[in-house]
Amino acid sequence: MSLALFYLALVFYLLGTLHYLLFLLIRGLRTGRVASGATLIGFFFHTLSLLLRLYEAGHPPIGSLPEGLSFSAWAIVLFQLFLEHRHKSQILGAFLLPIALVLGSTGAALPKRIEALAPALKGFWLWVHISLSPFGYAAFALAFGTGLMYLLQERQLKRKHLGSFSLKLPSLELLDGLSYRSLSLGFPLLTLGIITGSIWAQYAWGSYWSWEPKQVWSLVTWFIYAALLHGRLSLAWRGRKAAILSIIGFGFVLFSFFGINLFSPGRHVF
């Protein structure tokens, strides 16, 4: 039943993605409202799917790579809907919902058998560790989306081509601010995710750090975002440079999902 709800959510996410992309190209608000409505319905079914998965598995619905992708997609949609409501703009969905759709669809294509967790892996730190990281990744996805929008808007303004597409995009100042706030949220969540993961590793395997590929890549990603935040705070990195680095940083996040998890997962399954 949880899988059926998840597939239904993906159908609505696809419908929402198509309408968000149409919203970029045509005038009028009807397409944007349809996109928002479809996304909200999909989010409702996705939430039910995760709750049912929790009940079926008896542990947080992120104990495998498909579940981790699904939960991260859910967190991205949550952020998107919140910001869309706060800023009264549907343009963010055109850049964020496709990411959630790709993550969710990839999870749907992978084997989804519920795996029983080893007794050593159960407990409080499991809930903390695997709840923090996906929200951090979602915040980085938001920084990625706002970075893309910044570059597109900057290009339109430099060309003095203020068409309907440019008018729908937020101002450069707002996009840069959103990117900074996203990084300011994602970085501490990633930091806490690494720290709690080390505590969990000590509890489960008797070692805080074993230099597994997932651990190493998470640390590399941490240094990239630490450098980006340091540059913004100390070196006045703003605008185009910060947008490009946010896009590059999210590329490392995606590799940790699709590269490390698929080809060299070690003891990490998500």
Phi, psi and omega in degrees: 000320180297323179292320179298318178294322179295315178297321179296320177299319180296325177299315179290326175297321177296315177299317178296318180300314180299319181285327175296319179293322175296324180299331177291334190258336186239160177274165178100158185258349184299315181299319179296321179293320177297318179299314180295318180296316179297320179295318180296318177296316178299320179296322178298312180293324179296318178297316177299321179298316180293320178295319179291323177297320176301316180294318183291319186274332182080009176212168182308141184284056180208035182271006179211170180299313177302319179293321178297319177295318180297314182293322178295320176298318178299317180295321178297315180295323177300312178298318182299311182296322179297312182290325178297319178290320184291318185260001177053042181222131180265003185291330181300327182298330180292340182251338182259317183298322176301325177295313178299321180295318179295315179297313181296319180293322176296317177298323180292332182279344181271159176303137188238028178294136178286121180260134177285133179282145174296147181306326182293339183269354182271154177134185187300315186293334175299311181299317183292309186299309187276359172268333183282312188301312181301324178291327174296316178297322179296320178296321177292327175297322177295318177297323177297312180297316179291329176295317177299315180297322179299312182296320178294316180294319179298319179296318179297318182292321179295327179276356183054040180249084185265070177274190182297327179297312181294322181293334179281336180284144176296168179293158178299322180296316179294318180295318179295321178293319178296319179298316180295316180294326177295316178295322180294335176273315185293322185295311178296327177294318176296319179299312179294326177297318179292317181296311181293329176295323178292320177297317179297319179298320177297318180292320186273320189240357177082015180210132180291327186213126182238009179057038172291155180306319181294319179295316181297314183292324176298321179292319177299315178299320179300316180295323179297311181288330175296318178295321180295314179294321177298318179296321179292321185277322187254331185248007177060037174289118180222173169059233189299314181299314180295323179296315181296317180293326176295322178292316179296317180300319180291333174299322177292323177298315180296322179295325179295332176280301191271334179273296183296312185294326183275326189248338179209065188286335186062221179275352177275131180251003178213000000 
